[in-house]
Amino acid sequence: MFTLAFSKVGQLNCFYRTWNGVSNSVTHCLTRQIHSGTYDVAVIGGGIVGLAAARELILRHPALHFIILEKEKELACHQSGHNSGVIHSGIYYKPGSLKAKLCVRGAALTYNYCTQKGIPYKKCGKLIVAVEQEEIPRLKALYERGLENNVPDLKLIGATEIQKKEPYCRGLMAIDSPFTGIVDWRQVTLSYAKEFQELGGAVSTDFEVKDICMAPESPEGSIDGMKPPISIKSSKGEEVQAQYVLTCGGLYSDRLSQMSGCSPEPRIVPFRGDYLVLKPKKHYLVMGNIYPVPDPRFPFLGVHFTPRMDGSIWLGPNAILAFKREGYSMWDFSPKDFLNAVCFSGLHKLVIKNLMFGIAEIYRGAFIAAQVKQLQRYIPELTKDDIQRGPSGVRAQALDKDGNLVDDFVFDGGVGALGSRVLHVRNAPSPAATSSLAIAEVIADEVVGRFQL
């Protein structure tokens, strides 16, 4: 462990927005006095992965000074606050992969954490339903995969048992996963932030990082053998200095990595998912999560039924290219983000491999009736009059140059002097929210290993 050089008394204005069990309004601006203008570790990114990692690090190293830097005025504004709200059980992922291990462990940690903190959740379960004979072999293979991943309480059920659990659902066979649940992930994220601050961490919002570089050495040289700090500069000309930097930038993870000299790949390409919402009078049609059997020919999962903690039921989403990294509407457009995506050879190859799927997704996004037709495969009683357009989310999809979806975690460091002092989490794929506490353990181990804390 290193010691912090004391150079001056600095003040940092920091605040966070709390939610539900904490408070439902923006708190007053807190001023935290510290004994140095330089932090031990700066974490860039105020989403669920960054906050979970910061919480884990400060729990392990309570004597160090930590700060979280977030570009928005509030925390959890993007993927952490725009998601399905599902606590996944870990069925889908390749046995032995980091995703599989972290999802199963992360779900268990999430249930324990929510119980301890009084955050409401529901173990409403999930059915993965085969509606055609050709889907049954894939369903059985998926069931075996779930068993290999040690997902609790899985079982295969037939048509009669499907209707006992979901009276309006029609299917030939299904995987019953009672370990699957739902929660408000934004509330969980803000609970991580509250705990982090209570442990002495600082949170600075409205700090959009524009540069990560080595600070110039002072004329007097380093103190106690310390290296010059890393300078993190914002778009407003503000500066925070830290001995070490961890970035968990989600939709901007590739650009943050490039600031310290890393490769532009894997590239983040944003995909928007538009949901439909079941009208309240038809909520009785759905009891729990209803999912399709994944088709390996297509890159995304397909439409499904998702109950929410507020009582609403979301249907979808589709998956289409977003023209802005935070483009929640089809009209949102950023020339930089658009050109960054469409000029990338990896996206060209992905489109060529999945051209018909992409066209179908665009069509279903434009015409509700087309999406309803997909949903009716599971609940035939559903009609176009039963639904309305709902919210959207944007997925930070990492792509390699060959057009492959990067499906596991990617860590990277800087180059040169920054190489051993900066760690980038370049890809934390779905189910990152479910896995957040388990991911935080892996990130904290990586931080300790690289930074020698």
C-alpha positions as CSV (number, residue, x, y, z in Angstrom):
1,M,0.0,0.0,0.0
2,F,1.2,3.5,-0.8
3,T,1.0,6.6,1.3
4,L,-0.6,9.8,0.1
5,A,1.5,12.9,-0.4
6,F,0.2,15.9,1.4
7,S,0.5,19.0,-0.7
8,K,-2.3,21.4,0.1
9,V,-5.8,21.6,1.7
10,G,-8.3,21.2,-1.1
11,Q,-12.0,21.4,-1.3
12,L,-14.3,19.5,-3.6
13,N,-17.9,20.1,-4.1
14,C,-19.7,16.8,-4.5
15,F,-23.2,15.6,-4.4
16,Y,-25.3,12.6,-5.3
17,R,-29.0,12.1,-5.9
18,T,-30.6,9.5,-3.7
19,W,-33.7,7.5,-4.5
20,N,-36.7,5.8,-2.8
21,G,-35.3,4.2,0.4
22,V,-32.7,6.9,0.7
23,S,-34.5,10.0,-0.4
24,N,-36.6,10.9,-3.4
25,S,-35.0,14.3,-4.0
26,V,-31.6,15.8,-4.9
27,T,-29.7,16.4,-1.8
28,H,-28.0,19.7,-1.0
29,C,-24.4,20.1,-2.3
30,L,-21.9,18.6,0.2
31,T,-18.4,20.0,0.6
32,R,-15.8,17.5,1.7
33,Q,-12.5,18.8,3.1
34,I,-9.6,16.5,2.5
35,H,-5.9,16.9,3.2
36,S,-4.6,16.8,-0.3
37,G,-5.5,18.0,-3.8
38,T,-4.5,14.5,-5.0
39,Y,-6.6,11.4,-4.5
40,D,-5.3,7.9,-4.3
41,V,-7.8,6.5,-6.8
42,A,-10.2,8.2,-9.2
43,V,-13.0,6.1,-10.6
44,I,-14.5,7.6,-13.8
45,G,-18.1,6.6,-14.4
46,G,-21.1,6.9,-12.1
47,G,-23.0,3.9,-13.3
48,I,-23.6,0.6,-11.5
49,V,-20.3,-0.9,-12.4
50,G,-18.2,2.1,-11.5
51,L,-20.1,2.6,-8.2
52,A,-20.0,-1.1,-7.3
53,A,-16.3,-1.2,-7.9
54,A,-15.7,2.0,-5.9
55,R,-17.7,0.7,-3.0
56,E,-15.7,-2.6,-3.0
57,L,-12.4,-0.7,-3.2
58,I,-13.2,1.6,-0.3
59,L,-14.4,-1.3,1.8
60,R,-11.0,-3.0,1.2
61,H,-8.9,0.1,1.6
62,P,-10.6,2.5,4.0
63,A,-7.5,4.5,4.6
64,L,-7.2,5.6,1.0
65,H,-8.9,8.6,-0.7
66,F,-11.3,7.8,-3.5
67,I,-13.3,10.0,-5.9
68,I,-16.0,9.1,-8.5
69,L,-16.2,11.4,-11.5
70,E,-19.5,11.4,-13.5
71,K,-20.2,13.5,-16.5
72,E,-24.0,13.8,-15.9
73,K,-25.5,16.0,-13.2
74,E,-26.9,12.8,-11.6
75,L,-25.7,9.2,-11.2
76,A,-27.1,6.2,-13.0
77,C,-28.5,8.2,-15.9
78,H,-27.8,5.8,-18.7
79,Q,-27.6,2.0,-18.9
80,S,-27.9,1.7,-15.1
81,G,-31.2,3.6,-15.2
82,H,-32.5,2.4,-18.6
83,N,-32.7,-1.3,-18.4
84,S,-35.2,-4.1,-18.0
85,G,-34.8,-4.4,-14.2
86,V,-34.3,-8.2,-14.3
87,I,-32.1,-10.0,-11.9
88,H,-30.8,-12.7,-14.2
89,S,-30.1,-16.2,-13.0
90,G,-27.1,-17.1,-15.3
91,I,-28.7,-19.7,-17.7
92,Y,-27.5,-18.4,-21.0
93,Y,-23.7,-18.1,-20.7
94,K,-21.0,-20.5,-21.7
95,P,-20.1,-22.8,-18.8
96,G,-16.8,-21.8,-17.2
97,S,-16.9,-18.3,-18.6
98,L,-16.5,-15.2,-16.4
99,K,-20.0,-14.1,-17.4
100,A,-21.6,-17.3,-16.2
101,K,-19.7,-17.4,-12.9
102,L,-20.3,-13.7,-12.1
103,C,-24.0,-13.8,-13.0
104,V,-24.8,-16.7,-10.7
105,R,-22.7,-15.2,-7.9
106,G,-23.9,-11.7,-8.6
107,A,-27.6,-12.6,-8.4
108,A,-27.1,-14.2,-5.0
109,L,-25.1,-11.2,-3.8
110,T,-27.8,-8.9,-5.1
111,Y,-30.6,-10.6,-3.2
112,N,-28.6,-10.5,0.0
113,Y,-27.6,-6.9,-0.5
114,C,-31.2,-5.8,-1.2
115,T,-32.5,-7.7,1.8
116,Q,-29.8,-6.0,4.0
117,K,-30.5,-2.5,2.7
118,G,-34.3,-2.8,2.6
119,I,-34.4,-2.4,-1.2
120,P,-37.6,-4.1,-2.5
121,Y,-37.3,-6.9,-5.1
122,K,-39.5,-9.8,-6.3
123,K,-38.4,-13.3,-7.2
124,C,-41.1,-13.6,-9.8
125,G,-39.3,-16.2,-11.8
126,K,-38.9,-16.7,-15.5
127,L,-40.1,-19.1,-18.2
128,I,-38.0,-19.7,-21.3
129,V,-40.7,-21.0,-23.6
130,A,-40.4,-23.2,-26.7
131,V,-43.4,-22.6,-29.0
132,E,-42.3,-24.8,-31.9
133,Q,-40.9,-28.3,-32.1
134,E,-37.6,-27.2,-33.6
135,E,-36.9,-25.1,-30.5
136,I,-37.1,-28.0,-28.1
137,P,-33.5,-29.3,-28.7
138,R,-32.1,-25.8,-28.2
139,L,-34.2,-25.5,-25.0
140,K,-32.9,-28.7,-23.6
141,A,-29.3,-27.8,-24.4
142,L,-29.9,-24.4,-22.7
143,Y,-31.3,-26.3,-19.6
144,E,-28.1,-28.4,-19.5
145,R,-26.1,-25.3,-19.7
146,G,-27.9,-23.7,-16.8
147,L,-27.3,-26.9,-14.7
148,E,-23.5,-26.7,-15.6
149,N,-23.6,-23.0,-14.4
150,N,-25.1,-24.1,-11.1
151,V,-28.2,-22.0,-11.5
152,P,-30.5,-22.8,-8.6
153,D,-33.8,-24.7,-8.9
154,L,-34.0,-25.1,-12.6
155,K,-36.4,-27.5,-14.1
156,L,-38.0,-28.4,-17.5
157,I,-41.8,-28.3,-17.6
158,G,-44.5,-29.2,-20.1
159,A,-47.5,-27.4,-21.6
160,T,-49.8,-28.1,-18.6
161,E,-47.3,-26.8,-16.1
162,I,-46.6,-23.7,-18.2
163,Q,-50.3,-22.8,-18.0
164,K,-50.3,-23.3,-14.3
165,K,-47.6,-20.7,-13.9
166,E,-48.7,-18.4,-16.8
167,P,-52.4,-19.1,-17.6
168,Y,-52.3,-17.1,-20.8
169,C,-49.0,-18.4,-22.2
170,R,-49.0,-21.1,-24.8
171,G,-45.9,-23.3,-25.2
172,L,-44.8,-26.9,-25.8
173,M,-42.0,-26.9,-23.2
174,A,-40.2,-24.4,-21.0
175,I,-37.3,-23.9,-18.6
176,D,-38.7,-22.8,-15.2
177,S,-36.2,-20.5,-13.4
178,P,-37.6,-19.4,-10.1
179,F,-34.3,-17.8,-9.1
180,T,-34.9,-15.0,-11.7
181,G,-36.2,-11.7,-10.2
182,I,-36.8,-8.0,-10.7
183,V,-35.5,-4.9,-9.0
184,D,-35.1,-1.2,-9.6
185,W,-31.4,-1.1,-10.6
186,R,-31.2,2.6,-10.4
187,Q,-32.2,2.4,-6.7
188,V,-29.5,-0.3,-6.2
189,T,-26.9,1.9,-7.9
190,L,-27.7,4.9,-5.7
191,S,-27.5,2.8,-2.7
192,Y,-24.0,1.9,-3.7
193,A,-23.3,5.6,-4.0
194,K,-24.7,6.4,-0.6
195,E,-22.7,3.6,1.0
196,F,-19.5,4.8,-0.8
197,Q,-19.9,8.3,0.5
198,E,-20.7,7.2,4.0
199,L,-17.4,5.4,4.0
200,G,-15.6,8.6,3.1
201,G,-15.6,8.6,-0.7
202,A,-16.2,11.7,-2.8
203,V,-18.6,11.9,-5.7
204,S,-18.3,14.7,-8.3
205,T,-21.0,15.0,-10.9
206,D,-21.1,17.3,-13.9
207,F,-17.5,16.4,-14.6
208,E,-17.1,15.3,-18.2
209,V,-13.6,13.9,-18.6
210,K,-11.8,15.2,-21.7
211,D,-8.2,14.3,-21.0
212,I,-6.2,11.8,-18.9
213,C,-2.5,12.6,-18.8
214,M,0.5,12.8,-16.4
215,A,0.6,15.9,-14.3
216,P,3.9,17.9,-14.6
217,E,6.4,17.2,-11.9
218,S,6.7,19.9,-9.3
219,P,10.0,21.9,-9.2
220,E,10.8,20.4,-5.8
221,G,10.4,16.8,-7.2
222,S,8.3,14.1,-5.7
223,I,7.5,13.8,-2.0
224,D,8.4,10.6,-0.2
225,G,9.4,9.0,-3.5
226,M,5.9,9.5,-5.0
227,K,5.5,9.7,-8.8
228,P,3.8,12.8,-10.2
229,P,0.0,12.3,-10.1
230,I,-2.3,11.7,-13.1
231,S,-4.2,14.7,-14.2
232,I,-7.9,14.2,-15.1
233,K,-9.3,17.3,-16.9
234,S,-12.9,18.1,-17.5
235,S,-14.6,19.8,-20.5
236,K,-15.1,22.9,-18.2
237,G,-11.4,23.2,-17.5
238,E,-11.6,21.6,-14.0
239,E,-8.9,19.2,-12.8
240,V,-8.7,16.3,-10.4
241,Q,-5.4,14.6,-9.7
242,A,-5.0,11.0,-8.6
243,Q,-2.2,8.5,-8.2
244,Y,-4.3,5.8,-10.0
245,V,-7.3,5.8,-12.3
246,L,-10.0,3.3,-13.0
247,T,-12.5,3.9,-15.8
248,C,-15.9,2.3,-16.0
249,G,-17.3,4.4,-18.8
250,G,-20.0,2.2,-20.4
251,L,-21.0,3.9,-23.6
252,Y,-17.8,5.9,-23.6
253,S,-15.4,3.2,-22.5
254,D,-13.5,3.1,-25.8
255,R,-13.0,6.8,-25.9
256,L,-11.8,7.0,-22.3
257,S,-9.3,4.2,-23.1
258,Q,-8.0,6.1,-26.1
259,M,-7.2,9.1,-23.9
260,S,-4.5,7.1,-22.3
261,G,-3.1,5.7,-25.6
262,C,-5.1,2.5,-25.8
263,S,-6.3,0.9,-29.1
264,P,-9.7,2.1,-30.4
265,E,-10.9,-1.5,-30.4
266,P,-13.0,-3.0,-29.2
267,R,-15.3,-0.2,-30.5
268,I,-18.5,0.7,-28.7
269,V,-21.4,0.7,-31.1
270,P,-24.7,1.8,-29.5
271,F,-27.9,-0.2,-30.1
272,R,-31.2,1.2,-29.0
273,G,-33.9,-1.1,-27.7
274,D,-37.5,0.2,-27.8
275,Y,-40.0,-1.3,-25.4
276,L,-43.8,-1.6,-25.7
277,V,-45.9,-1.4,-22.5
278,L,-48.9,-3.5,-21.7
279,K,-51.9,-1.4,-20.7
280,P,-52.9,-1.7,-17.1
281,K,-56.3,-3.4,-17.8
282,K,-54.3,-6.3,-19.4
283,H,-51.7,-6.8,-16.7
284,Y,-53.4,-10.1,-15.8
285,L,-52.0,-11.6,-19.0
286,V,-48.5,-11.8,-17.5
287,M,-47.4,-13.2,-14.1
288,G,-43.6,-13.3,-14.4
289,N,-40.8,-13.0,-17.0
290,I,-41.5,-14.8,-20.3
291,Y,-38.6,-15.2,-22.6
292,P,-38.0,-16.9,-26.0
293,V,-35.6,-19.7,-26.7
294,P,-32.4,-17.9,-28.1
295,D,-31.7,-18.4,-31.8
296,P,-28.0,-18.8,-32.4
297,R,-28.4,-17.3,-35.9
298,F,-29.2,-13.9,-34.5
299,P,-27.0,-11.6,-32.3
300,F,-29.7,-10.5,-29.9
301,L,-32.2,-12.3,-27.7
302,G,-35.6,-11.3,-29.1
303,V,-38.8,-9.9,-27.6
304,H,-39.9,-10.9,-24.1
305,F,-42.3,-10.0,-21.4
306,T,-40.9,-8.3,-18.3
307,P,-42.8,-7.2,-15.2
308,R,-41.5,-4.2,-13.4
309,M,-41.3,-3.2,-9.7
310,D,-43.8,-0.3,-10.3
311,G,-46.4,-2.8,-11.6
312,S,-46.0,-2.1,-15.3
313,I,-45.2,-4.8,-17.8
314,W,-42.7,-4.1,-20.6
315,L,-42.7,-6.0,-23.9
316,G,-39.7,-6.2,-26.2
317,P,-37.2,-4.7,-26.9
318,N,-36.1,-4.7,-30.5
319,A,-32.4,-3.8,-31.3
320,I,-31.5,-1.2,-33.8
321,L,-28.5,1.0,-34.4
322,A,-28.7,4.2,-32.4
323,F,-27.4,7.4,-34.1
324,K,-26.2,8.8,-30.8
325,R,-24.5,7.0,-27.9
326,E,-27.2,8.4,-25.6
327,G,-29.9,8.3,-28.3
328,Y,-33.1,7.2,-26.5
329,S,-35.3,8.5,-29.4
330,M,-35.1,7.6,-33.0
331,W,-34.6,11.4,-33.7
332,D,-31.5,11.7,-31.5
333,F,-28.5,12.2,-33.7
334,S,-24.8,12.9,-33.1
335,P,-22.6,13.3,-36.3
336,K,-19.6,12.2,-34.3
337,D,-21.3,9.1,-32.9
338,F,-22.9,8.2,-36.2
339,L,-19.7,8.5,-38.2
340,N,-17.8,6.6,-35.5
341,A,-20.2,3.7,-35.9
342,V,-20.9,3.6,-39.6
343,C,-17.2,4.0,-40.6
344,F,-16.2,1.0,-38.5
345,S,-15.4,-2.1,-40.5
346,G,-16.6,-4.3,-37.6
347,L,-20.2,-2.8,-38.0
348,H,-20.1,-3.4,-41.7
349,K,-19.3,-7.1,-41.2
350,L,-22.0,-7.4,-38.5
351,V,-24.6,-5.9,-40.8
352,I,-23.6,-8.2,-43.7
353,K,-23.8,-11.3,-41.4
354,N,-27.2,-10.2,-40.0
355,L,-28.8,-8.2,-42.8
356,M,-32.2,-9.8,-42.8
357,F,-32.4,-9.8,-39.0
358,G,-31.5,-6.1,-39.0
359,I,-34.2,-5.2,-41.6
360,A,-36.8,-7.2,-39.6
361,E,-35.8,-5.3,-36.4
362,I,-36.2,-1.9,-38.1
363,Y,-39.6,-3.0,-39.5
364,R,-40.8,-4.2,-36.1
365,G,-39.6,-1.0,-34.5
366,A,-41.6,1.1,-37.0
367,F,-44.8,-1.0,-37.0
368,I,-46.2,-2.1,-33.6
369,A,-48.4,-4.7,-35.3
370,A,-45.2,-6.6,-36.4
371,Q,-43.9,-6.7,-32.9
372,V,-47.2,-7.8,-31.5
373,K,-47.2,-10.7,-34.0
374,Q,-44.0,-11.9,-32.4
375,L,-45.4,-11.5,-28.9
376,Q,-48.6,-13.4,-29.8
377,R,-46.5,-16.6,-30.3
378,Y,-46.4,-16.7,-26.5
379,I,-49.7,-15.0,-25.5
380,P,-52.2,-15.4,-28.4
381,E,-54.8,-13.3,-26.6
382,L,-52.6,-10.2,-26.9
383,T,-53.8,-7.6,-29.4
384,K,-52.4,-4.3,-30.7
385,D,-55.1,-2.4,-28.7
386,D,-53.6,-3.9,-25.5
387,I,-50.2,-2.1,-25.8
388,Q,-48.7,1.3,-26.2
389,R,-45.2,2.6,-26.9
390,G,-42.9,2.7,-23.9
391,P,-39.4,3.7,-22.9
392,S,-36.1,3.0,-24.6
393,G,-32.6,2.0,-23.6
394,V,-29.2,2.1,-25.3
395,R,-26.8,-0.8,-25.0
396,A,-23.1,-0.2,-25.2
397,Q,-22.2,-3.1,-27.5
398,A,-18.5,-3.7,-27.9
399,L,-17.5,-5.0,-31.4
400,D,-14.3,-6.2,-32.7
401,K,-12.9,-5.5,-36.2
402,D,-14.3,-8.8,-37.6
403,G,-17.9,-7.9,-36.6
404,N,-18.1,-10.1,-33.6
405,L,-20.0,-9.0,-30.5
406,V,-17.5,-9.0,-27.7
407,D,-19.2,-11.2,-25.2
408,D,-16.9,-11.1,-22.1
409,F,-15.1,-8.7,-20.0
410,V,-12.2,-6.7,-21.4
411,F,-9.6,-4.9,-19.3
412,D,-6.9,-2.6,-20.6
413,G,-4.2,-0.2,-19.4
414,G,-2.6,2.9,-20.6
415,V,0.7,3.2,-22.5
416,G,4.0,4.7,-21.4
417,A,4.0,6.3,-18.0
418,L,0.3,5.7,-17.6
419,G,0.5,2.0,-18.4
420,S,0.7,0.7,-14.8
421,R,-1.4,3.4,-13.3
422,V,-4.6,3.3,-15.3
423,L,-7.1,0.5,-15.7
424,H,-9.9,0.6,-18.1
425,V,-13.0,-1.7,-17.9
426,R,-13.6,-1.6,-21.7
427,N,-16.5,-4.1,-21.8
428,A,-18.8,-5.1,-19.0
429,P,-21.6,-6.8,-21.0
430,S,-25.1,-7.7,-19.9
431,P,-25.9,-8.9,-17.3
432,A,-23.6,-6.3,-15.7
433,A,-26.3,-5.0,-13.4
434,T,-27.1,-8.5,-12.0
435,S,-23.3,-9.2,-11.7
436,S,-22.3,-5.8,-10.4
437,L,-21.2,-6.9,-6.9
438,A,-19.4,-9.9,-8.3
439,I,-17.8,-7.8,-11.1
440,A,-16.7,-5.3,-8.4
441,E,-14.7,-8.1,-6.7
442,V,-13.0,-9.0,-10.0
443,I,-12.2,-5.3,-10.7
444,A,-10.9,-4.7,-7.2
445,D,-8.6,-7.7,-7.5
446,E,-7.4,-6.4,-10.9
447,V,-6.8,-3.0,-9.4
448,V,-4.9,-4.4,-6.5
449,G,-2.8,-6.5,-8.8
450,R,-2.0,-3.8,-11.3
451,F,-1.6,-0.9,-8.9
452,Q,0.0,-2.8,-6.1
453,L,-2.3,-1.3,-3.5
